[in-house]
Amino acid sequence: MTIGEALKKIRSELGLTQKEMCGDIMSRSYYARVESDKSYISANMLIQLLLIH
């Protein structure tokens, strides 16, 4: 499982939209690219996402 797949699974389980999941950490379009494994996410951004949820 990739990081993008894991984030999508977590987001679905929480019932959040992409915008709600990424908040002010990154843009929704960038987050969508991370979920689809077209862009990478830094460890710092990943930790921030996981901490707010």
PDBQT receptor file of N, H, CA, C and O in Angstrom, charges set to zero:
ATOM      1  N   MET A   1       0.853  -1.179   0.000  1.00  0.00    +0.000 N 
ATOM      2  CA  MET A   1       0.000   0.000   0.000  1.00  0.00    +0.000 C 
ATOM      3  C   MET A   1       0.896   1.238   0.000  1.00  0.00    +0.000 C 
ATOM      4  O   MET A   1       1.849   1.322   0.774  1.00  0.00    +0.000 OA
ATOM      5  N   THR A   2       0.586   2.184  -0.862  1.00  0.00    +0.000 N 
ATOM      6  H   THR A   2      -0.189   2.116  -1.490  1.00  0.00    +0.000 HD
ATOM      7  CA  THR A   2       1.354   3.423  -0.928  1.00  0.00    +0.000 C 
ATOM      8  C   THR A   2       0.847   4.420   0.114  1.00  0.00    +0.000 C 
ATOM      9  O   THR A   2      -0.212   4.221   0.709  1.00  0.00    +0.000 OA
ATOM     10  N   ILE A   3       1.602   5.481   0.327  1.00  0.00    +0.000 N 
ATOM     11  H   ILE A   3       2.463   5.642  -0.157  1.00  0.00    +0.000 HD
ATOM     12  CA  ILE A   3       1.173   6.529   1.260  1.00  0.00    +0.000 C 
ATOM     13  C   ILE A   3      -0.125   7.153   0.765  1.00  0.00    +0.000 C 
ATOM     14  O   ILE A   3      -1.026   7.425   1.559  1.00  0.00    +0.000 OA
ATOM     15  N   GLY A   4      -0.227   7.381  -0.537  1.00  0.00    +0.000 N 
ATOM     16  H   GLY A   4       0.504   7.161  -1.182  1.00  0.00    +0.000 HD
ATOM     17  CA  GLY A   4      -1.449   7.958  -1.097  1.00  0.00    +0.000 C 
ATOM     18  C   GLY A   4      -2.667   7.081  -0.854  1.00  0.00    +0.000 C 
ATOM     19  O   GLY A   4      -3.736   7.572  -0.492  1.00  0.00    +0.000 OA
ATOM     20  N   GLU A   5      -2.496   5.776  -1.058  1.00  0.00    +0.000 N 
ATOM     21  H   GLU A   5      -1.627   5.377  -1.352  1.00  0.00    +0.000 HD
ATOM     22  CA  GLU A   5      -3.599   4.837  -0.815  1.00  0.00    +0.000 C 
ATOM     23  C   GLU A   5      -3.982   4.827   0.665  1.00  0.00    +0.000 C 
ATOM     24  O   GLU A   5      -5.163   4.773   1.007  1.00  0.00    +0.000 OA
ATOM     25  N   ALA A   6      -2.988   4.877   1.527  1.00  0.00    +0.000 N 
ATOM     26  H   ALA A   6      -2.029   4.921   1.249  1.00  0.00    +0.000 HD
ATOM     27  CA  ALA A   6      -3.260   4.871   2.969  1.00  0.00    +0.000 C 
ATOM     28  C   ALA A   6      -3.995   6.141   3.391  1.00  0.00    +0.000 C 
ATOM     29  O   ALA A   6      -4.934   6.082   4.185  1.00  0.00    +0.000 OA
ATOM     30  N   LEU A   7      -3.571   7.281   2.865  1.00  0.00    +0.000 N 
ATOM     31  H   LEU A   7      -2.808   7.329   2.221  1.00  0.00    +0.000 HD
ATOM     32  CA  LEU A   7      -4.248   8.539   3.195  1.00  0.00    +0.000 C 
ATOM     33  C   LEU A   7      -5.692   8.529   2.715  1.00  0.00    +0.000 C 
ATOM     34  O   LEU A   7      -6.591   8.987   3.421  1.00  0.00    +0.000 OA
ATOM     35  N   LYS A   8      -5.912   8.010   1.519  1.00  0.00    +0.000 N 
ATOM     36  H   LYS A   8      -5.183   7.638   0.945  1.00  0.00    +0.000 HD
ATOM     37  CA  LYS A   8      -7.278   7.936   0.987  1.00  0.00    +0.000 C 
ATOM     38  C   LYS A   8      -8.151   7.040   1.855  1.00  0.00    +0.000 C 
ATOM     39  O   LYS A   8      -9.311   7.359   2.115  1.00  0.00    +0.000 OA
ATOM     40  N   LYS A   9      -7.595   5.922   2.301  1.00  0.00    +0.000 N 
ATOM     41  H   LYS A   9      -6.652   5.663   2.090  1.00  0.00    +0.000 HD
ATOM     42  CA  LYS A   9      -8.339   5.004   3.162  1.00  0.00    +0.000 C 
ATOM     43  C   LYS A   9      -8.696   5.674   4.487  1.00  0.00    +0.000 C 
ATOM     44  O   LYS A   9      -9.834   5.582   4.948  1.00  0.00    +0.000 OA
ATOM     45  N   ILE A  10      -7.729   6.342   5.091  1.00  0.00    +0.000 N 
ATOM     46  H   ILE A  10      -6.805   6.417   4.716  1.00  0.00    +0.000 HD
ATOM     47  CA  ILE A  10      -7.971   7.041   6.364  1.00  0.00    +0.000 C 
ATOM     48  C   ILE A  10      -9.029   8.118   6.174  1.00  0.00    +0.000 C 
ATOM     49  O   ILE A  10      -9.940   8.253   6.991  1.00  0.00    +0.000 OA
ATOM     50  N   ARG A  11      -8.907   8.889   5.085  1.00  0.00    +0.000 N 
ATOM     51  H   ARG A  11      -8.167   8.779   4.421  1.00  0.00    +0.000 HD
ATOM     52  CA  ARG A  11      -9.872   9.962   4.815  1.00  0.00    +0.000 C 
ATOM     53  C   ARG A  11     -11.273   9.404   4.652  1.00  0.00    +0.000 C 
ATOM     54  O   ARG A  11     -12.233   9.966   5.178  1.00  0.00    +0.000 OA
ATOM     55  N   SER A  12     -11.398   8.302   3.926  1.00  0.00    +0.000 N 
ATOM     56  H   SER A  12     -10.618   7.845   3.499  1.00  0.00    +0.000 HD
ATOM     57  CA  SER A  12     -12.706   7.672   3.734  1.00  0.00    +0.000 C 
ATOM     58  C   SER A  12     -13.290   7.183   5.048  1.00  0.00    +0.000 C 
ATOM     59  O   SER A  12     -14.480   7.358   5.312  1.00  0.00    +0.000 OA
ATOM     60  N   GLU A  13     -12.451   6.571   5.865  1.00  0.00    +0.000 N 
ATOM     61  H   GLU A  13     -11.485   6.429   5.650  1.00  0.00    +0.000 HD
ATOM     62  CA  GLU A  13     -12.927   6.073   7.160  1.00  0.00    +0.000 C 
ATOM     63  C   GLU A  13     -13.399   7.204   8.063  1.00  0.00    +0.000 C 
ATOM     64  O   GLU A  13     -14.322   7.028   8.858  1.00  0.00    +0.000 OA
ATOM     65  N   LEU A  14     -12.757   8.375   7.936  1.00  0.00    +0.000 N 
ATOM     66  H   LEU A  14     -12.006   8.517   7.290  1.00  0.00    +0.000 HD
ATOM     67  CA  LEU A  14     -13.145   9.531   8.739  1.00  0.00    +0.000 C 
ATOM     68  C   LEU A  14     -14.322  10.293   8.133  1.00  0.00    +0.000 C 
ATOM     69  O   LEU A  14     -14.894  11.171   8.778  1.00  0.00    +0.000 OA
ATOM     70  N   GLY A  15     -14.683   9.956   6.888  1.00  0.00    +0.000 N 
ATOM     71  H   GLY A  15     -14.218   9.243   6.364  1.00  0.00    +0.000 HD
ATOM     72  CA  GLY A  15     -15.796  10.625   6.212  1.00  0.00    +0.000 C 
ATOM     73  C   GLY A  15     -15.489  12.060   5.840  1.00  0.00    +0.000 C 
ATOM     74  O   GLY A  15     -16.376  12.912   5.879  1.00  0.00    +0.000 OA
ATOM     75  N   LEU A  16     -14.239  12.344   5.478  1.00  0.00    +0.000 N 
ATOM     76  H   LEU A  16     -13.518  11.652   5.446  1.00  0.00    +0.000 HD
ATOM     77  CA  LEU A  16     -13.823  13.704   5.155  1.00  0.00    +0.000 C 
ATOM     78  C   LEU A  16     -13.656  13.892   3.655  1.00  0.00    +0.000 C 
ATOM     79  O   LEU A  16     -13.369  12.943   2.925  1.00  0.00    +0.000 OA
ATOM     80  N   THR A  17     -13.839  15.128   3.204  1.00  0.00    +0.000 N 
ATOM     81  H   THR A  17     -14.073  15.899   3.797  1.00  0.00    +0.000 HD
ATOM     82  CA  THR A  17     -13.507  15.475   1.831  1.00  0.00    +0.000 C 
ATOM     83  C   THR A  17     -12.002  15.702   1.762  1.00  0.00    +0.000 C 
ATOM     84  O   THR A  17     -11.332  15.782   2.792  1.00  0.00    +0.000 OA
ATOM     85  N   GLN A  18     -11.480  15.805   0.558  1.00  0.00    +0.000 N 
ATOM     86  H   GLN A  18     -12.024  15.740  -0.278  1.00  0.00    +0.000 HD
ATOM     87  CA  GLN A  18     -10.045  16.084   0.422  1.00  0.00    +0.000 C 
ATOM     88  C   GLN A  18      -9.702  17.431   1.057  1.00  0.00    +0.000 C 
ATOM     89  O   GLN A  18      -8.672  17.555   1.719  1.00  0.00    +0.000 OA
ATOM     90  N   LYS A  19     -10.544  18.430   0.865  1.00  0.00    +0.000 N 
ATOM     91  H   LYS A  19     -11.381  18.330   0.327  1.00  0.00    +0.000 HD
ATOM     92  CA  LYS A  19     -10.302  19.762   1.437  1.00  0.00    +0.000 C 
ATOM     93  C   LYS A  19     -10.296  19.705   2.962  1.00  0.00    +0.000 C 
ATOM     94  O   LYS A  19      -9.456  20.331   3.606  1.00  0.00    +0.000 OA
ATOM     95  N   GLU A  20     -11.228  18.958   3.534  1.00  0.00    +0.000 N 
ATOM     96  H   GLU A  20     -11.911  18.448   3.010  1.00  0.00    +0.000 HD
ATOM     97  CA  GLU A  20     -11.269  18.833   4.991  1.00  0.00    +0.000 C 
ATOM     98  C   GLU A  20     -10.035  18.094   5.511  1.00  0.00    +0.000 C 
ATOM     99  O   GLU A  20      -9.507  18.424   6.573  1.00  0.00    +0.000 OA
ATOM    100  N   MET A  21      -9.590  17.109   4.768  1.00  0.00    +0.000 N 
ATOM    101  H   MET A  21     -10.019  16.841   3.906  1.00  0.00    +0.000 HD
ATOM    102  CA  MET A  21      -8.427  16.322   5.186  1.00  0.00    +0.000 C 
ATOM    103  C   MET A  21      -7.153  17.153   5.165  1.00  0.00    +0.000 C 
ATOM    104  O   MET A  21      -6.357  17.079   6.101  1.00  0.00    +0.000 OA
ATOM    105  N   CYS A  22      -6.947  17.942   4.119  1.00  0.00    +0.000 N 
ATOM    106  H   CYS A  22      -7.594  18.002   3.359  1.00  0.00    +0.000 HD
ATOM    107  CA  CYS A  22      -5.678  18.669   4.013  1.00  0.00    +0.000 C 
ATOM    108  C   CYS A  22      -5.685  19.989   4.768  1.00  0.00    +0.000 C 
ATOM    109  O   CYS A  22      -4.618  20.529   5.060  1.00  0.00    +0.000 OA
ATOM    110  N   GLY A  23      -6.856  20.524   5.091  1.00  0.00    +0.000 N 
ATOM    111  H   GLY A  23      -7.723  20.086   4.854  1.00  0.00    +0.000 HD
ATOM    112  CA  GLY A  23      -6.942  21.759   5.868  1.00  0.00    +0.000 C 
ATOM    113  C   GLY A  23      -6.074  22.861   5.287  1.00  0.00    +0.000 C 
ATOM    114  O   GLY A  23      -6.118  23.135   4.088  1.00  0.00    +0.000 OA
ATOM    115  N   ASP A  24      -5.276  23.497   6.154  1.00  0.00    +0.000 N 
ATOM    116  H   ASP A  24      -5.240  23.275   7.128  1.00  0.00    +0.000 HD
ATOM    117  CA  ASP A  24      -4.390  24.579   5.729  1.00  0.00    +0.000 C 
ATOM    118  C   ASP A  24      -2.966  24.091   5.498  1.00  0.00    +0.000 C 
ATOM    119  O   ASP A  24      -2.061  24.900   5.291  1.00  0.00    +0.000 OA
ATOM    120  N   ILE A  25      -2.761  22.789   5.531  1.00  0.00    +0.000 N 
ATOM    121  H   ILE A  25      -3.496  22.132   5.699  1.00  0.00    +0.000 HD
ATOM    122  CA  ILE A  25      -1.422  22.225   5.403  1.00  0.00    +0.000 C 
ATOM    123  C   ILE A  25      -0.937  22.288   3.957  1.00  0.00    +0.000 C 
ATOM    124  O   ILE A  25       0.237  22.558   3.703  1.00  0.00    +0.000 OA
ATOM    125  N   MET A  26      -1.834  22.042   3.020  1.00  0.00    +0.000 N 
ATOM    126  H   MET A  26      -2.788  21.823   3.227  1.00  0.00    +0.000 HD
ATOM    127  CA  MET A  26      -1.492  22.092   1.592  1.00  0.00    +0.000 C 
ATOM    128  C   MET A  26      -2.765  22.359   0.813  1.00  0.00    +0.000 C 
ATOM    129  O   MET A  26      -3.860  22.311   1.374  1.00  0.00    +0.000 OA
ATOM    130  N   SER A  27      -2.633  22.639  -0.472  1.00  0.00    +0.000 N 
ATOM    131  H   SER A  27      -1.744  22.679  -0.928  1.00  0.00    +0.000 HD
ATOM    132  CA  SER A  27      -3.819  22.870  -1.295  1.00  0.00    +0.000 C 
ATOM    133  C   SER A  27      -4.534  21.541  -1.555  1.00  0.00    +0.000 C 
ATOM    134  O   SER A  27      -3.932  20.469  -1.486  1.00  0.00    +0.000 OA
ATOM    135  N   ARG A  28      -5.817  21.639  -1.851  1.00  0.00    +0.000 N 
ATOM    136  H   ARG A  28      -6.306  22.509  -1.907  1.00  0.00    +0.000 HD
ATOM    137  CA  ARG A  28      -6.582  20.437  -2.129  1.00  0.00    +0.000 C 
ATOM    138  C   ARG A  28      -6.061  19.746  -3.386  1.00  0.00    +0.000 C 
ATOM    139  O   ARG A  28      -6.010  18.518  -3.444  1.00  0.00    +0.000 OA
ATOM    140  N   SER A  29      -5.675  20.532  -4.390  1.00  0.00    +0.000 N 
ATOM    141  H   SER A  29      -5.717  21.530  -4.342  1.00  0.00    +0.000 HD
ATOM    142  CA  SER A  29      -5.188  19.924  -5.627  1.00  0.00    +0.000 C 
ATOM    143  C   SER A  29      -3.875  19.169  -5.391  1.00  0.00    +0.000 C 
ATOM    144  O   SER A  29      -3.665  18.097  -5.959  1.00  0.00    +0.000 OA
ATOM    145  N   TYR A  30      -3.003  19.720  -4.563  1.00  0.00    +0.000 N 
ATOM    146  H   TYR A  30      -3.173  20.591  -4.101  1.00  0.00    +0.000 HD
ATOM    147  CA  TYR A  30      -1.750  19.020  -4.252  1.00  0.00    +0.000 C 
ATOM    148  C   TYR A  30      -2.057  17.739  -3.483  1.00  0.00    +0.000 C 
ATOM    149  O   TYR A  30      -1.475  16.688  -3.753  1.00  0.00    +0.000 OA
ATOM    150  N   TYR A  31      -2.980  17.836  -2.517  1.00  0.00    +0.000 N 
ATOM    151  H   TYR A  31      -3.452  18.689  -2.298  1.00  0.00    +0.000 HD
ATOM    152  CA  TYR A  31      -3.364  16.649  -1.746  1.00  0.00    +0.000 C 
ATOM    153  C   TYR A  31      -3.934  15.567  -2.663  1.00  0.00    +0.000 C 
ATOM    154  O   TYR A  31      -3.648  14.384  -2.479  1.00  0.00    +0.000 OA
ATOM    155  N   ALA A  32      -4.733  15.964  -3.643  1.00  0.00    +0.000 N 
ATOM    156  H   ALA A  32      -4.965  16.926  -3.793  1.00  0.00    +0.000 HD
ATOM    157  CA  ALA A  32      -5.306  15.001  -4.595  1.00  0.00    +0.000 C 
ATOM    158  C   ALA A  32      -4.200  14.286  -5.366  1.00  0.00    +0.000 C 
ATOM    159  O   ALA A  32      -4.294  13.085  -5.619  1.00  0.00    +0.000 OA
ATOM    160  N   ARG A  33      -3.159  15.017  -5.739  1.00  0.00    +0.000 N 
ATOM    161  H   ARG A  33      -3.083  15.993  -5.533  1.00  0.00    +0.000 HD
ATOM    162  CA  ARG A  33      -2.033  14.390  -6.442  1.00  0.00    +0.000 C 
ATOM    163  C   ARG A  33      -1.278  13.427  -5.527  1.00  0.00    +0.000 C 
ATOM    164  O   ARG A  33      -0.777  12.402  -5.987  1.00  0.00    +0.000 OA
ATOM    165  N   VAL A  34      -1.196  13.747  -4.248  1.00  0.00    +0.000 N 
ATOM    166  H   VAL A  34      -1.604  14.581  -3.875  1.00  0.00    +0.000 HD
ATOM    167  CA  VAL A  34      -0.547  12.829  -3.295  1.00  0.00    +0.000 C 
ATOM    168  C   VAL A  34      -1.365  11.548  -3.181  1.00  0.00    +0.000 C 
ATOM    169  O   VAL A  34      -0.812  10.449  -3.218  1.00  0.00    +0.000 OA
ATOM    170  N   GLU A  35      -2.680  11.687  -3.043  1.00  0.00    +0.000 N 
ATOM    171  H   GLU A  35      -3.130  12.579  -3.013  1.00  0.00    +0.000 HD
ATOM    172  CA  GLU A  35      -3.553  10.506  -2.940  1.00  0.00    +0.000 C 
ATOM    173  C   GLU A  35      -3.454   9.616  -4.178  1.00  0.00    +0.000 C 
ATOM    174  O   GLU A  35      -3.551   8.393  -4.077  1.00  0.00    +0.000 OA
ATOM    175  N   SER A  36      -3.264  10.228  -5.338  1.00  0.00    +0.000 N 
ATOM    176  H   SER A  36      -3.186  11.221  -5.421  1.00  0.00    +0.000 HD
ATOM    177  CA  SER A  36      -3.196   9.444  -6.566  1.00  0.00    +0.000 C 
ATOM    178  C   SER A  36      -1.754   9.064  -6.929  1.00  0.00    +0.000 C 
ATOM    179  O   SER A  36      -1.485   8.588  -8.032  1.00  0.00    +0.000 OA
ATOM    180  N   ASP A  37      -0.843   9.283  -5.989  1.00  0.00    +0.000 N 
ATOM    181  H   ASP A  37      -1.062   9.670  -5.093  1.00  0.00    +0.000 HD
ATOM    182  CA  ASP A  37       0.578   8.925  -6.146  1.00  0.00    +0.000 C 
ATOM    183  C   ASP A  37       1.260   9.634  -7.308  1.00  0.00    +0.000 C 
ATOM    184  O   ASP A  37       2.187   9.094  -7.912  1.00  0.00    +0.000 OA
ATOM    185  N   LYS A  38       0.803  10.837  -7.619  1.00  0.00    +0.000 N 
ATOM    186  H   LYS A  38       0.050  11.276  -7.128  1.00  0.00    +0.000 HD
ATOM    187  CA  LYS A  38       1.433  11.629  -8.671  1.00  0.00    +0.000 C 
ATOM    188  C   LYS A  38       2.384  12.672  -8.103  1.00  0.00    +0.000 C 
ATOM    189  O   LYS A  38       3.171  13.262  -8.843  1.00  0.00    +0.000 OA
ATOM    190  N   SER A  39       2.316  12.904  -6.790  1.00  0.00    +0.000 N 
ATOM    191  H   SER A  39       1.677  12.425  -6.189  1.00  0.00    +0.000 HD
ATOM    192  CA  SER A  39       3.219  13.823  -6.094  1.00  0.00    +0.000 C 
ATOM    193  C   SER A  39       3.612  13.178  -4.770  1.00  0.00    +0.000 C 
ATOM    194  O   SER A  39       2.908  12.323  -4.232  1.00  0.00    +0.000 OA
ATOM    195  N   TYR A  40       4.750  13.614  -4.272  1.00  0.00    +0.000 N 
ATOM    196  H   TYR A  40       5.322  14.309  -4.709  1.00  0.00    +0.000 HD
ATOM    197  CA  TYR A  40       5.227  13.110  -2.987  1.00  0.00    +0.000 C 
ATOM    198  C   TYR A  40       4.826  14.058  -1.874  1.00  0.00    +0.000 C 
ATOM    199  O   TYR A  40       4.566  15.237  -2.112  1.00  0.00    +0.000 OA
ATOM    200  N   ILE A  41       4.779  13.538  -0.664  1.00  0.00    +0.000 N 
ATOM    201  H   ILE A  41       4.991  12.580  -0.471  1.00  0.00    +0.000 HD
ATOM    202  CA  ILE A  41       4.481  14.340   0.509  1.00  0.00    +0.000 C 
ATOM    203  C   ILE A  41       5.680  14.255   1.443  1.00  0.00    +0.000 C 
ATOM    204  O   ILE A  41       6.249  13.180   1.636  1.00  0.00    +0.000 OA
ATOM    205  N   SER A  42       6.060  15.383   2.019  1.00  0.00    +0.000 N 
ATOM    206  H   SER A  42       5.598  16.256   1.862  1.00  0.00    +0.000 HD
ATOM    207  CA  SER A  42       7.190  15.374   2.945  1.00  0.00    +0.000 C 
ATOM    208  C   SER A  42       6.766  14.704   4.249  1.00  0.00    +0.000 C 
ATOM    209  O   SER A  42       5.581  14.645   4.577  1.00  0.00    +0.000 OA
ATOM    210  N   ALA A  43       7.735  14.213   4.969  1.00  0.00    +0.000 N 
ATOM    211  H   ALA A  43       8.698  14.261   4.702  1.00  0.00    +0.000 HD
ATOM    212  CA  ALA A  43       7.453  13.578   6.262  1.00  0.00    +0.000 C 
ATOM    213  C   ALA A  43       6.780  14.579   7.193  1.00  0.00    +0.000 C 
ATOM    214  O   ALA A  43       5.862  14.221   7.931  1.00  0.00    +0.000 OA
ATOM    215  N   ASN A  44       7.230  15.828   7.162  1.00  0.00    +0.000 N 
ATOM    216  H   ASN A  44       7.976  16.118   6.562  1.00  0.00    +0.000 HD
ATOM    217  CA  ASN A  44       6.662  16.858   8.024  1.00  0.00    +0.000 C 
ATOM    218  C   ASN A  44       5.182  17.087   7.716  1.00  0.00    +0.000 C 
ATOM    219  O   ASN A  44       4.359  17.160   8.629  1.00  0.00    +0.000 OA
ATOM    220  N   MET A  45       4.850  17.198   6.436  1.00  0.00    +0.000 N 
ATOM    221  H   MET A  45       5.518  17.138   5.695  1.00  0.00    +0.000 HD
ATOM    222  CA  MET A  45       3.445  17.406   6.052  1.00  0.00    +0.000 C 
ATOM    223  C   MET A  45       2.594  16.194   6.419  1.00  0.00    +0.000 C 
ATOM    224  O   MET A  45       1.460  16.346   6.874  1.00  0.00    +0.000 OA
ATOM    225  N   LEU A  46       3.129  15.009   6.227  1.00  0.00    +0.000 N 
ATOM    226  H   LEU A  46       4.050  14.886   5.858  1.00  0.00    +0.000 HD
ATOM    227  CA  LEU A  46       2.406  13.779   6.570  1.00  0.00    +0.000 C 
ATOM    228  C   LEU A  46       2.112  13.748   8.063  1.00  0.00    +0.000 C 
ATOM    229  O   LEU A  46       0.992  13.434   8.466  1.00  0.00    +0.000 OA
ATOM    230  N   ILE A  47       3.083  14.064   8.868  1.00  0.00    +0.000 N 
ATOM    231  H   ILE A  47       3.992  14.319   8.540  1.00  0.00    +0.000 HD
ATOM    232  CA  ILE A  47       2.894  14.072  10.329  1.00  0.00    +0.000 C 
ATOM    233  C   ILE A  47       1.844  15.112  10.712  1.00  0.00    +0.000 C 
ATOM    234  O   ILE A  47       0.989  14.844  11.555  1.00  0.00    +0.000 OA
ATOM    235  N   GLN A  48       1.900  16.292  10.102  1.00  0.00    +0.000 N 
ATOM    236  H   GLN A  48       2.595  16.510   9.417  1.00  0.00    +0.000 HD
ATOM    237  CA  GLN A  48       0.895  17.320  10.389  1.00  0.00    +0.000 C 
ATOM    238  C   GLN A  48      -0.520  16.834  10.066  1.00  0.00    +0.000 C 
ATOM    239  O   GLN A  48      -1.445  17.039  10.852  1.00  0.00    +0.000 OA
ATOM    240  N   LEU A  49      -0.682  16.192   8.913  1.00  0.00    +0.000 N 
ATOM    241  H   LEU A  49       0.069  16.025   8.274  1.00  0.00    +0.000 HD
ATOM    242  CA  LEU A  49      -1.998  15.667   8.526  1.00  0.00    +0.000 C 
ATOM    243  C   LEU A  49      -2.505  14.653   9.542  1.00  0.00    +0.000 C 
ATOM    244  O   LEU A  49      -3.660  14.702   9.967  1.00  0.00    +0.000 OA
ATOM    245  N   LEU A  50      -1.632  13.743   9.919  1.00  0.00    +0.000 N 
ATOM    246  H   LEU A  50      -0.694  13.703   9.574  1.00  0.00    +0.000 HD
ATOM    247  CA  LEU A  50      -2.046  12.683  10.834  1.00  0.00    +0.000 C 
ATOM    248  C   LEU A  50      -2.341  13.220  12.236  1.00  0.00    +0.000 C 
ATOM    249  O   LEU A  50      -3.227  12.709  12.921  1.00  0.00    +0.000 OA
ATOM    250  N   LEU A  51      -1.607  14.241  12.662  1.00  0.00    +0.000 N 
ATOM    251  H   LEU A  51      -0.888  14.656  12.105  1.00  0.00    +0.000 HD
ATOM    252  CA  LEU A  51      -1.839  14.806  13.988  1.00  0.00    +0.000 C 
ATOM    253  C   LEU A  51      -3.172  15.557  14.099  1.00  0.00    +0.000 C 
ATOM    254  O   LEU A  51      -3.799  15.557  15.158  1.00  0.00    +0.000 OA
ATOM    255  N   ILE A  52      -3.604  16.200  13.000  1.00  0.00    +0.000 N 
ATOM    256  H   ILE A  52      -3.095  16.200  12.139  1.00  0.00    +0.000 HD
ATOM    257  CA  ILE A  52      -4.867  16.949  13.095  1.00  0.00    +0.000 C 
ATOM    258  C   ILE A  52      -6.083  16.027  12.984  1.00  0.00    +0.000 C 
ATOM    259  O   ILE A  52      -7.211  16.450  13.235  1.00  0.00    +0.000 OA
ATOM    260  N   HIS A  53      -5.850  14.768  12.607  1.00  0.00    +0.000 N 
ATOM    261  H   HIS A  53      -4.933  14.424  12.403  1.00  0.00    +0.000 HD
ATOM    262  CA  HIS A  53      -6.968  13.836  12.498  1.00  0.00    +0.000 C 
ATOM    263  C   HIS A  53      -6.764  12.677  13.426  1.00  0.00    +0.000 C 
ATOM    264  O   HIS A  53      -7.602  11.776  13.482  1.00  0.00    +0.000 OA
TER     265      HIS A  53
